[in-house]
Amino acid sequence: MTNPMTESVAIPGDGSFQLTVSSATQGQVFSFNIPSSAHRSVVRVTATGGTAGSTVVNYDSTTGFPDGVAAAGPLHAPVNSTGKYANLSRVDFCVKPTKYN
């Protein structure tokens, strides 16, 4: 991966987390990391790219993560017509309070 860019993203009402976007052979990828001090976890990530639509990743009891996750990656938008990941145009996170310390 090249050209990683990391930004702090606010969690409305409580803290922030780190979002890193990088370029990989297949296209743009991203990862996230919520510090334990935020007491939050992610239960769904939706990555939208161009006209390719969205990729939705769930972290819930059906995927073995009933309390969500504090970090994940690399994730990406859908594969576009060139066979590569579409460039990210939007990333949405569904975040909930967690029992993690």
C-alpha angles and dihedrals in degrees: 000000000000138000097021114193119194123194134177112241121200120235103214108249098004133047131298143264137215121256118190123192120191140171116246132177090267094045138268118356132178141195135191136208125191114197115234089240089070091062090212136118135193119245098174137018123191117193117191124193131181114297092328092093125225140315114216121199118189125201102191142114092289090058095041097260106098092165096043124238134280096211139018143156173209092030127161148185118263123291110266130211092281091061092248130106113276115246110265114257098166139005121193125192127199104207128185137182112270140200091227115117 
